[in-house]
Amino acid sequence: MAMVRSTKTQRMREKVHASLKSGQTTWDNLPATPKKETIKTAESGPKKQIAVTEIKTETREDELALTVSFKLLPSRKAFSKITSDLLFDGHQLSSRCLRVIQGALAVDDSEFTCVLDMKGISAGPHTVKVEMCELWGSEEKLNCTSKEVTIDYVPLRREDRLIKIPIVKSIAGADLEVASKSEKGIYQEMEESVKKEITSKQDKW
C-alpha cells in the first residue's frame, strides 16, 4: 500500500511539473486580474452661467438710462450673489453687488436699471459695457460674462467743460438687492460676525 501511495504522489508531482513547463494555468500561477480603471464621468445637466440678454439705452435730458436684462441658468436658485461692473469707454464707473432674492414668485429672468449723469460728456459714439460674475466667498468670481453696446450720444445743450466719464446717479434692481462696494464690505462683515456667532453656539452645544 505504501508503494501505491508513493507512486500516485510521484505521478501528481510529475503532472504539475509538466503543466508548469507547458505554461498551463494552475491555482499558483493565475494571471493577475487587471484593476478596473476608475472613470470619472462628467456630471450631466445644464451648465451654470449668467447670460446678459440685452442692454437698453434711453437718452433723457442730460441723462442716460440703462436697463440691463440677464438670465440665470439653470435657475436663479443656483445663485445667491452676483457682481456687476459698469464700464464707459473702457473706464470703470461702478461695481455693485446684486443679491439674488429667492422666492416662490421669483423668476430666472432679472433686470436692473442704471441712470448716468451725462453733463459734460462729448457728443459722438461711446461704448457701455456690463460685466457680471457670480460672487463666491468674499472675492472669488465665477461664471463671468459681459455685453457691450455702442451709443451715439447727442447732448441737448453744449457744455463749457467736458469730462471723460459720467457719474452714476442711481442703480435699482427688480428681484435684486443692490449694494455698492462699500455696502458690500459691510454685508461681508455682518456675514462673518453671524458665522462666528453660530460657530461659538455650536461649540457650546
Secondary structure, DSSP 8 states (H G I E B T S, - for coil): -HHHHHHHHHHHHHHHHHHHHHT---STT---------------S---EEEEEEEEEEEETTEEEEEEEEEEES-GGG-SEEEEEEEETTEEEEEEEEEE---TT--SEEEEEEEEE-TTB-SEEEEEEEEEEEEETTTEEEEEEEEEEEEEE--SS--SS-BSS-EEEEEEEETEEEE-HHHHHHHHHHHHHHHHHHHHHHHH-
